């Protein structure tokens, strides 16, 4: 069968993106709010939460490789990867609800519960998301198709992020509302209930999204060699795949760059930015109101939601421009340019004070337009490394390539989560209290100069060491096409 005459239509690429929409209803909730949930709602000390992030995500990172190799060796009438998506959707959703539920088991019991539910959630997330991501390289053998499908994947991701950033705090507040004058304990119990109900809403929507991807997307690309290779050979091949190794390191650094900021964004707005009047924002909102409001006061929940939603919306704009960026500059060069601008915007936060809300949102917007496409471009580049491995070694292991790549994401989140929580603990953070100057400066630094260090190192590696540019890949894919045609005769 000629793969170029059996290419996916636009509708299938869009439906592929629904899988990441479902995934990111969970993942972005964890990204934006899990640290805040554990410290200010669940009641864990920052150091305890940070240690849990490190241990659980390292366990899950190695579980990723197992899932990827299992998927590579799966053969069903639905394909290699699609069964994991549909059969894992409900267990994943139940685990997500459990992770955002606060029991009454006492301090030690709650810590054990947090470890158990978070590790379970992360492993089930991998069971669904790694096969889903691996679909990208078998939807089509054409690089343009992959780039377009990847852009829709990240459209789904950022739509999920927009939904979460705009609705999670308001939904948790709505479901966890209490009468005015309620005790502090009653308020916290209501917040705990509010987060559980919020995750139930997201879980129902996620299951529907996974079902759409399962029924609408096809697996087309088959390896040239159908012979099953040993696990040890697959692992050896990927370790010797230099472009993949470099992307693995870059991904860890890029996740660190994002994770440290995202882990403390809600803390940053609650304790550093605080509740304040923002006259220009009030004037802007008054345009849409029948009765204008003067001297409106915005709580941290509103300001944090605006900040996160703006970031996701403009990241989505950037992702929609991925095919243009890719054709204009090439994937590698586009990554370098976009990352450089994003780093400059992030670094600027060290100079911004609470009253600089316009500049805070401005640099968030510019940084998001540039930062959003980077993940999409990196995933397409990972597909390139799968082609490179097949071209060099004669065998193809898409599940392992992507699962080991997702492992780099998990390691980045593990390290980043640990760093942010350790800094909070070391600077004297106390949940739901006025913070000292050291904590406030630590929050400011974690929104700026600390992540910039990781971003600069990633930029250097990508610019000077990664060599799979468009010209190189054209030659590799042309050679692979000839081999596939010969194998199918």
GUDO-496516 format. One record per residue (C-alpha): residue in three letters; chain; residue number from 1; y, z, x. Coordinates in steps of 0.2 Angstrom, whole numbers. Last residue first. Layout:
N
(atom ala, A, NUM, (Y, Z, X))
...
This chain:
489
(atom unk, A, 489, (-28, -18, 35))
(atom unk, A, 488, (-20, -1, 31))
(atom unk, A, 487, (-21, 5, 50))
(atom unk, A, 486, (-12, -10, 56))
(atom unk, A, 485, (2, -8, 43))
(atom unk, A, 484, (3, 10, 48))
(atom unk, A, 483, (4, 6, 67))
(atom unk, A, 482, (18, -7, 64))
(atom unk, A, 481, (28, 5, 54))
(atom unk, A, 480, (25, 19, 67))
(atom unk, A, 479, (33, 7, 81))
(atom unk, A, 478, (48, 4, 70))
(atom unk, A, 477, (50, 22, 66))
(atom unk, A, 476, (50, 26, 85))
(atom unk, A, 475, (62, 12, 89))
(atom unk, A, 474, (74, 17, 75))
(atom unk, A, 473, (73, 35, 80))
(atom unk, A, 472, (80, 32, 97))
(atom unk, A, 471, (95, 22, 91))
(atom unk, A, 470, (98, 36, 78))
(atom unk, A, 469, (99, 50, 90))
(atom unk, A, 468, (84, 61, 95))
(atom unk, A, 467, (91, 68, 111))
(atom unk, A, 466, (95, 87, 108))
(atom unk, A, 465, (101, 94, 125))
(atom unk, A, 464, (120, 92, 127))
(atom unk, A, 463, (128, 93, 110))
(atom unk, A, 462, (114, 102, 100))
(atom unk, A, 461, (112, 115, 113))
(atom unk, A, 460, (131, 118, 115))
(atom unk, A, 459, (134, 119, 96))
(atom unk, A, 458, (120, 132, 94))
(atom unk, A, 457, (128, 143, 108))
(atom unk, A, 456, (145, 141, 100))
(atom unk, A, 455, (138, 146, 83))
(atom unk, A, 454, (130, 162, 89))
(atom unk, A, 453, (146, 168, 97))
(atom unk, A, 452, (156, 163, 81))
(atom unk, A, 451, (145, 175, 71))
(atom unk, A, 450, (152, 190, 80))
(atom unk, A, 449, (170, 184, 81))
(atom unk, A, 448, (173, 182, 62))
(atom unk, A, 447, (166, 190, 46))
(atom unk, A, 446, (156, 202, 57))
(atom unk, A, 445, (172, 207, 66))
(atom unk, A, 444, (181, 211, 50))
(atom unk, A, 443, (167, 222, 44))
(atom unk, A, 442, (166, 231, 61))
(atom unk, A, 441, (185, 233, 60))
(atom unk, A, 440, (183, 242, 43))
(atom unk, A, 439, (169, 252, 50))
(atom unk, A, 438, (179, 258, 65))
(atom unk, A, 437, (194, 262, 54))
(atom unk, A, 436, (184, 274, 42))
(atom unk, A, 435, (177, 269, 25))
(atom unk, A, 434, (182, 276, 8))
(atom unk, A, 433, (166, 281, -1))
(atom unk, A, 432, (153, 271, -11))
(atom unk, A, 431, (141, 269, 3))
(atom unk, A, 430, (145, 278, 20))
(atom unk, A, 429, (147, 267, 35))
(atom unk, A, 428, (149, 277, 51))
(atom unk, A, 427, (152, 263, 64))
(atom unk, A, 426, (134, 263, 70))
(atom unk, A, 425, (127, 262, 53))
(atom unk, A, 424, (137, 247, 48))
(atom unk, A, 423, (134, 239, 65))
(atom unk, A, 422, (115, 242, 63))
(atom unk, A, 421, (116, 234, 46))
(atom unk, A, 420, (124, 218, 52))
(atom unk, A, 419, (112, 217, 67))
(atom unk, A, 418, (96, 219, 57))
(atom unk, A, 417, (101, 207, 44))
(atom unk, A, 416, (105, 194, 58))
(atom unk, A, 415, (89, 197, 67))
(atom unk, A, 414, (78, 195, 51))
(atom unk, A, 413, (89, 181, 44))
(atom unk, A, 412, (87, 171, 60))
(atom unk, A, 411, (69, 175, 61))
(atom unk, A, 410, (67, 169, 43))
(atom unk, A, 409, (76, 153, 47))
(atom unk, A, 408, (66, 150, 62))
(atom unk, A, 407, (50, 152, 52))
(atom unk, A, 406, (57, 139, 41))
(atom unk, A, 405, (55, 127, 56))
(atom unk, A, 404, (37, 133, 58))
(atom unk, A, 403, (34, 129, 40))
(atom unk, A, 402, (43, 112, 42))
(atom unk, A, 401, (33, 106, 57))
(atom unk, A, 400, (17, 114, 51))
(atom unk, A, 399, (17, 106, 34))
(atom unk, A, 398, (22, 90, 41))
(atom unk, A, 397, (7, 89, 53))
(atom unk, A, 396, (5, 71, 59))
(atom unk, A, 395, (-7, 65, 73))
(atom unk, A, 394, (-5, 51, 85))
(atom unk, A, 393, (2, 62, 99))
(atom unk, A, 392, (19, 54, 103))
(atom unk, A, 391, (22, 43, 88))
(atom unk, A, 390, (15, 57, 76))
(atom unk, A, 389, (26, 70, 85))
(atom unk, A, 388, (41, 59, 85))
(atom unk, A, 387, (39, 56, 66))
(atom unk, A, 386, (38, 75, 63))
(atom unk, A, 385, (53, 77, 74))
(atom unk, A, 384, (63, 65, 63))
(atom unk, A, 383, (58, 75, 48))
(atom unk, A, 382, (66, 90, 57))
(atom unk, A, 381, (82, 79, 59))
(atom unk, A, 380, (82, 77, 40))
(atom unk, A, 379, (81, 96, 39))
(atom unk, A, 378, (96, 98, 51))
(atom unk, A, 377, (107, 86, 42))
(atom unk, A, 376, (105, 96, 26))
(atom unk, A, 375, (108, 112, 35))
(atom unk, A, 374, (124, 105, 42))
(atom unk, A, 373, (131, 98, 26))
(atom unk, A, 372, (138, 115, 20))
(atom unk, A, 371, (147, 120, 36))
(atom unk, A, 370, (160, 107, 35))
(atom unk, A, 369, (165, 109, 17))
(atom unk, A, 368, (162, 128, 19))
(atom unk, A, 367, (173, 130, 34))
(atom unk, A, 366, (187, 121, 24))
(atom unk, A, 365, (185, 132, 9))
(atom unk, A, 364, (183, 149, 18))
(atom unk, A, 363, (198, 144, 28))
(atom unk, A, 362, (208, 142, 13))
(atom unk, A, 361, (201, 157, 3))
(atom unk, A, 360, (206, 169, 17))
(atom unk, A, 359, (222, 160, 20))
(atom unk, A, 358, (227, 163, 1))
(atom unk, A, 357, (220, 181, 2))
(atom unk, A, 356, (231, 186, 16))
(atom unk, A, 355, (236, 203, 9))
(atom unk, A, 354, (219, 210, 15))
(atom unk, A, 353, (222, 205, 33))
(atom unk, A, 352, (218, 189, 43))
(atom unk, A, 351, (217, 187, 62))
(atom unk, A, 350, (199, 190, 65))
(atom unk, A, 349, (196, 178, 50))
(atom unk, A, 348, (201, 164, 61))
(atom unk, A, 347, (184, 163, 70))
(atom unk, A, 346, (176, 157, 54))
(atom unk, A, 345, (188, 142, 52))
(atom unk, A, 344, (186, 137, 71))
(atom unk, A, 343, (167, 139, 69))
(atom unk, A, 342, (167, 127, 54))
(atom unk, A, 341, (177, 114, 63))
(atom unk, A, 340, (164, 114, 78))
(atom unk, A, 339, (149, 114, 66))
(atom unk, A, 338, (156, 99, 57))
(atom unk, A, 337, (159, 89, 73))
(atom unk, A, 336, (142, 93, 81))
(atom unk, A, 335, (132, 90, 65))
(atom unk, A, 334, (140, 73, 63))
(atom unk, A, 333, (136, 69, 81))
(atom unk, A, 332, (117, 73, 78))
(atom unk, A, 331, (116, 64, 61))
(atom unk, A, 330, (125, 48, 66))
(atom unk, A, 329, (144, 47, 65))
(atom unk, A, 328, (148, 36, 50))
(atom unk, A, 327, (131, 33, 43))
(atom unk, A, 326, (126, 52, 43))
(atom unk, A, 325, (143, 58, 37))
(atom unk, A, 324, (142, 46, 22))
(atom unk, A, 323, (125, 51, 18))
(atom unk, A, 322, (130, 69, 19))
(atom unk, A, 321, (145, 67, 8))
(atom unk, A, 320, (137, 76, -7))
(atom unk, A, 319, (132, 90, 5))
(atom unk, A, 318, (151, 93, 9))
(atom unk, A, 317, (156, 94, -9))
(atom unk, A, 316, (141, 106, -12))
(atom unk, A, 315, (148, 116, 2))
(atom unk, A, 314, (165, 116, -7))
(atom unk, A, 313, (157, 123, -23))
(atom unk, A, 312, (147, 136, -13))
(atom unk, A, 311, (161, 142, -3))
(atom unk, A, 310, (173, 143, -18))
(atom unk, A, 309, (159, 153, -27))
(atom unk, A, 308, (157, 165, -13))
(atom unk, A, 307, (176, 169, -12))
(atom unk, A, 306, (179, 169, -31))
(atom unk, A, 305, (164, 181, -33))
(atom unk, A, 304, (171, 192, -19))
(atom unk, A, 303, (188, 192, -27))
(atom unk, A, 302, (181, 196, -45))
(atom unk, A, 301, (169, 210, -39))
(atom unk, A, 300, (183, 217, -27))
(atom unk, A, 299, (194, 220, -42))
(atom unk, A, 298, (209, 209, -46))
(atom unk, A, 297, (225, 217, -53))
(atom unk, A, 296, (236, 206, -64))
(atom unk, A, 295, (255, 209, -62))
(atom unk, A, 294, (260, 198, -76))
(atom unk, A, 293, (247, 190, -88))
(atom unk, A, 292, (251, 174, -98))
(atom unk, A, 291, (245, 172, -116))
(atom unk, A, 290, (237, 156, -120))
(atom unk, A, 289, (228, 156, -104))
(atom unk, A, 288, (223, 141, -93))
(atom unk, A, 287, (239, 139, -83))
(atom unk, A, 286, (239, 158, -82))
(atom unk, A, 285, (224, 157, -70))
(atom unk, A, 284, (235, 149, -56))
(atom unk, A, 283, (249, 161, -59))
(atom unk, A, 282, (237, 176, -57))
(atom unk, A, 281, (230, 168, -41))
(atom unk, A, 280, (248, 166, -34))
(atom unk, A, 279, (252, 184, -38))
(atom unk, A, 278, (237, 192, -30))
(atom unk, A, 277, (237, 210, -35))
(atom unk, A, 276, (224, 221, -27))
(atom unk, A, 275, (207, 229, -27))
(atom unk, A, 274, (199, 231, -10))
(atom unk, A, 273, (200, 218, 5))
(atom unk, A, 272, (192, 230, 17))
(atom unk, A, 271, (180, 241, 7))
(atom unk, A, 270, (174, 231, -8))
(atom unk, A, 269, (178, 214, -1))
(atom unk, A, 268, (170, 216, 16))
(atom unk, A, 267, (155, 225, 8))
(atom unk, A, 266, (152, 210, -3))
(atom unk, A, 265, (153, 199, 12))
(atom unk, A, 264, (142, 210, 23))
(atom unk, A, 263, (126, 200, 23))
(atom unk, A, 262, (135, 184, 21))
(atom unk, A, 261, (144, 185, 38))
(atom unk, A, 260, (129, 190, 48))
(atom unk, A, 259, (118, 177, 40))
(atom unk, A, 258, (129, 162, 43))
(atom unk, A, 257, (130, 162, 62))
(atom unk, A, 256, (113, 170, 63))
(atom unk, A, 255, (106, 156, 53))
(atom unk, A, 254, (115, 143, 65))
(atom unk, A, 253, (107, 152, 80))
(atom unk, A, 252, (90, 152, 72))
(atom unk, A, 251, (92, 134, 67))
(atom unk, A, 250, (98, 129, 85))
(atom unk, A, 249, (82, 137, 93))
(atom unk, A, 248, (71, 128, 81))
(atom unk, A, 247, (81, 112, 83))
(atom unk, A, 246, (78, 113, 102))
(atom unk, A, 245, (59, 116, 100))
(atom unk, A, 244, (58, 102, 88))
(atom unk, A, 243, (66, 90, 100))
(atom unk, A, 242, (54, 96, 114))
(atom unk, A, 241, (38, 94, 104))
(atom unk, A, 240, (27, 103, 117))
(atom unk, A, 239, (26, 118, 106))
(atom unk, A, 238, (22, 107, 91))
(atom unk, A, 237, (8, 98, 99))
(atom unk, A, 236, (0, 115, 105))
(atom unk, A, 235, (1, 122, 87))
(atom unk, A, 234, (-7, 106, 80))
(atom unk, A, 233, (-21, 106, 94))
(atom unk, A, 232, (-25, 125, 91))
(atom unk, A, 231, (-27, 122, 72))
(atom unk, A, 230, (-40, 108, 76))
(atom unk, A, 229, (-36, 91, 69))
(atom unk, A, 228, (-43, 84, 53))
(atom unk, A, 227, (-45, 65, 54))
(atom unk, A, 226, (-35, 55, 42))
(atom unk, A, 225, (-25, 46, 56))
(atom unk, A, 224, (-11, 36, 51))
(atom unk, A, 223, (-5, 51, 41))
(atom unk, A, 222, (-1, 48, 22))
(atom unk, A, 221, (16, 45, 15))
(atom unk, A, 220, (17, 44, -4))
(atom unk, A, 219, (18, 61, -12))
(atom unk, A, 218, (26, 60, -29))
(atom unk, A, 217, (40, 70, -38))
(atom unk, A, 216, (43, 72, -57))
(atom unk, A, 215, (30, 84, -63))
(atom unk, A, 214, (31, 96, -49))
(atom unk, A, 213, (50, 95, -47))
(atom unk, A, 212, (53, 99, -65))
(atom unk, A, 211, (40, 113, -66))
(atom unk, A, 210, (49, 121, -51))
(atom unk, A, 209, (66, 121, -61))
(atom unk, A, 208, (58, 128, -76))
(atom unk, A, 207, (51, 143, -66))
(atom unk, A, 206, (68, 146, -58))
(atom unk, A, 205, (77, 147, -75))
(atom unk, A, 204, (66, 161, -81))
(atom unk, A, 203, (67, 170, -65))
(atom unk, A, 202, (86, 169, -64))
(atom unk, A, 201, (87, 178, -81))
(atom unk, A, 200, (74, 191, -76))
(atom unk, A, 199, (84, 194, -60))
(atom unk, A, 198, (100, 199, -70))
(atom unk, A, 197, (89, 211, -80))
(atom unk, A, 196, (84, 220, -64))
(atom unk, A, 195, (102, 220, -57))
(atom unk, A, 194, (109, 228, -73))
(atom unk, A, 193, (96, 242, -73))
(atom unk, A, 192, (101, 247, -56))
(atom unk, A, 191, (119, 246, -60))
(atom unk, A, 190, (116, 257, -76))
(atom unk, A, 189, (107, 270, -65))
(atom unk, A, 188, (122, 270, -53))
(atom unk, A, 187, (134, 273, -67))
(atom unk, A, 186, (124, 287, -74))
(atom unk, A, 185, (123, 296, -57))
(atom unk, A, 184, (142, 294, -55))
(atom unk, A, 183, (145, 302, -72))
(atom unk, A, 182, (151, 292, -87))
(atom unk, A, 181, (170, 293, -90))
(atom unk, A, 180, (171, 275, -98))
(atom unk, A, 179, (155, 271, -106))
(atom unk, A, 178, (142, 261, -96))
(atom unk, A, 177, (139, 243, -92))
(atom unk, A, 176, (123, 238, -82))
(atom unk, A, 175, (119, 222, -91))
(atom unk, A, 174, (137, 216, -90))
(atom unk, A, 173, (140, 223, -72))
(atom unk, A, 172, (124, 215, -66))
(atom unk, A, 171, (129, 199, -75))
(atom unk, A, 170, (147, 199, -68))
(atom unk, A, 169, (140, 202, -50))
(atom unk, A, 168, (127, 189, -51))
(atom unk, A, 167, (137, 175, -61))
(atom unk, A, 166, (149, 166, -50))
(atom unk, A, 165, (140, 168, -33))
(atom unk, A, 164, (123, 166, -41))
(atom unk, A, 163, (127, 150, -51))
(atom unk, A, 162, (136, 142, -36))
(atom unk, A, 161, (122, 146, -24))
(atom unk, A, 160, (110, 138, -36))
(atom unk, A, 159, (121, 123, -37))
(atom unk, A, 158, (122, 124, -18))
(atom unk, A, 157, (103, 123, -16))
(atom unk, A, 156, (101, 109, -29))
(atom unk, A, 155, (114, 99, -20))
(atom unk, A, 154, (105, 104, -4))
(atom unk, A, 153, (89, 96, -11))
(atom unk, A, 152, (100, 81, -17))
(atom unk, A, 151, (106, 78, 1))
(atom unk, A, 150, (88, 80, 7))
(atom unk, A, 149, (83, 66, -5))
(atom unk, A, 148, (97, 55, 1))
(atom unk, A, 147, (93, 58, 19))
(atom unk, A, 146, (74, 55, 16))
(atom unk, A, 145, (77, 39, 7))
(atom unk, A, 144, (88, 33, 21))
(atom unk, A, 143, (75, 38, 34))
(atom unk, A, 142, (61, 27, 25))
(atom unk, A, 141, (44, 34, 25))
(atom unk, A, 140, (46, 41, 8))
(atom unk, A, 139, (41, 57, -2))
(atom unk, A, 138, (30, 62, 12))
(atom unk, A, 137, (44, 70, 24))
(atom unk, A, 136, (53, 79, 10))
(atom unk, A, 135, (38, 86, 2))
(atom unk, A, 134, (37, 98, 17))
(atom unk, A, 133, (52, 108, 9))
(atom unk, A, 132, (42, 111, -7))
(atom unk, A, 131, (26, 115, 3))
(atom unk, A, 130, (37, 128, 13))
(atom unk, A, 129, (46, 134, -3))
(atom unk, A, 128, (31, 140, -14))
(atom unk, A, 127, (20, 150, -2))
(atom unk, A, 126, (36, 155, 8))
(atom unk, A, 125, (44, 163, -8))
(atom unk, A, 124, (27, 172, -11))
(atom unk, A, 123, (27, 179, 7))
(atom unk, A, 122, (46, 184, 5))
(atom unk, A, 121, (43, 192, -12))
(atom unk, A, 120, (28, 202, -6))
(atom unk, A, 119, (37, 208, 9))
(atom unk, A, 118, (52, 213, -2))
(atom unk, A, 117, (41, 222, -15))
(atom unk, A, 116, (31, 232, -2))
(atom unk, A, 115, (45, 237, 9))
(atom unk, A, 114, (56, 242, -5))
(atom unk, A, 113, (42, 252, -13))
(atom unk, A, 112, (39, 261, 3))
(atom unk, A, 111, (57, 266, 5))
(atom unk, A, 110, (57, 271, -14))
(atom unk, A, 109, (42, 282, -11))
(atom unk, A, 108, (51, 290, 4))
(atom unk, A, 107, (67, 294, -5))
(atom unk, A, 106, (59, 299, -22))
(atom unk, A, 105, (48, 288, -33))
(atom unk, A, 104, (61, 284, -46))
(atom unk, A, 103, (60, 265, -46))
(atom unk, A, 102, (74, 253, -42))
(atom unk, A, 101, (71, 235, -48))
(atom unk, A, 100, (78, 221, -38))
(atom unk, A, 99, (62, 218, -28))
(atom unk, A, 98, (52, 219, -44))
(atom unk, A, 97, (61, 205, -52))
(atom unk, A, 96, (59, 194, -37))
(atom unk, A, 95, (40, 198, -36))
(atom unk, A, 94, (38, 192, -54))
(atom unk, A, 93, (47, 176, -51))
(atom unk, A, 92, (36, 172, -35))
(atom unk, A, 91, (20, 176, -46))
(atom unk, A, 90, (27, 163, -59))
(atom unk, A, 89, (31, 149, -47))
(atom unk, A, 88, (16, 149, -36))
(atom unk, A, 87, (5, 138, -46))
(atom unk, A, 86, (18, 125, -49))
(atom unk, A, 85, (25, 124, -31))
(atom unk, A, 84, (9, 127, -22))
(atom unk, A, 83, (1, 112, -31))
(atom unk, A, 82, (14, 100, -26))
(atom unk, A, 81, (11, 101, -7))
(atom unk, A, 80, (-5, 92, -3))
(atom unk, A, 79, (-7, 80, -17))
(atom unk, A, 78, (-9, 83, -36))
(atom unk, A, 77, (-27, 77, -36))
(atom unk, A, 76, (-30, 90, -22))
(atom unk, A, 75, (-32, 90, -3))
(atom unk, A, 74, (-25, 105, 6))
(atom unk, A, 73, (-26, 105, 25))
(atom unk, A, 72, (-8, 102, 29))
(atom unk, A, 71, (-4, 115, 15))
(atom unk, A, 70, (-15, 128, 25))
(atom unk, A, 69, (-6, 124, 41))
(atom unk, A, 68, (11, 127, 33))
(atom unk, A, 67, (6, 143, 24))
(atom unk, A, 66, (-1, 150, 40))
(atom unk, A, 65, (15, 145, 49))
(atom unk, A, 64, (25, 154, 36))
(atom unk, A, 63, (15, 170, 37))
(atom unk, A, 62, (22, 171, 55))
(atom unk, A, 61, (40, 172, 48))
(atom unk, A, 60, (34, 183, 34))
(atom unk, A, 59, (29, 197, 46))
(atom unk, A, 58, (46, 194, 55))
(atom unk, A, 57, (55, 195, 39))
(atom unk, A, 56, (47, 211, 34))
(atom unk, A, 55, (50, 220, 50))
(atom unk, A, 54, (68, 214, 53))
(atom unk, A, 53, (74, 216, 35))
(atom unk, A, 52, (66, 233, 34))
(atom unk, A, 51, (74, 239, 50))
(atom unk, A, 50, (91, 234, 43))
(atom unk, A, 49, (88, 243, 26))
(atom unk, A, 48, (84, 259, 35))
(atom unk, A, 47, (99, 257, 47))
(atom unk, A, 46, (110, 254, 32))
(atom unk, A, 45, (104, 269, 22))
(atom unk, A, 44, (95, 265, 6))
(atom unk, A, 43, (102, 269, -11))
(atom unk, A, 42, (96, 256, -23))
(atom unk, A, 41, (113, 252, -29))
(atom unk, A, 40, (126, 254, -14))
(atom unk, A, 39, (115, 251, 1))
(atom unk, A, 38, (100, 241, -5))
(atom unk, A, 37, (110, 231, -18))
(atom unk, A, 36, (124, 227, -5))
(atom unk, A, 35, (111, 221, 8))
(atom unk, A, 34, (103, 211, -6))
(atom unk, A, 33, (119, 203, -12))
(atom unk, A, 32, (124, 187, -5))
(atom unk, A, 31, (108, 181, 4))
(atom unk, A, 30, (96, 189, -8))
(atom unk, A, 29, (104, 182, -23))
(atom unk, A, 28, (105, 166, -13))
(atom unk, A, 27, (86, 165, -10))
(atom unk, A, 26, (82, 169, -28))
(atom unk, A, 25, (92, 157, -38))
(atom unk, A, 24, (90, 147, -22))
(atom unk, A, 23, (72, 143, -25))
(atom unk, A, 22, (75, 136, -42))
(atom unk, A, 21, (90, 125, -36))
(atom unk, A, 20, (79, 120, -21))
(atom unk, A, 19, (65, 113, -33))
(atom unk, A, 18, (78, 105, -44))
(atom unk, A, 17, (83, 94, -29))
(atom unk, A, 16, (66, 85, -30))
(atom unk, A, 15, (71, 80, -48))
(atom unk, A, 14, (87, 71, -41))
(atom unk, A, 13, (76, 62, -28))
(atom unk, A, 12, (64, 57, -43))
(atom unk, A, 11, (79, 51, -53))
(atom unk, A, 10, (86, 40, -39))
(atom unk, A, 9, (70, 30, -37))
(atom unk, A, 8, (57, 34, -24))
(atom unk, A, 7, (50, 20, -13))
(atom unk, A, 6, (35, 10, -17))
(atom unk, A, 5, (39, -7, -9))
(atom unk, A, 4, (44, 2, 7))
(atom unk, A, 3, (27, 11, 7))
(atom unk, A, 2, (17, -5, 7))
(atom unk, A, 1, (0, 0, 0))
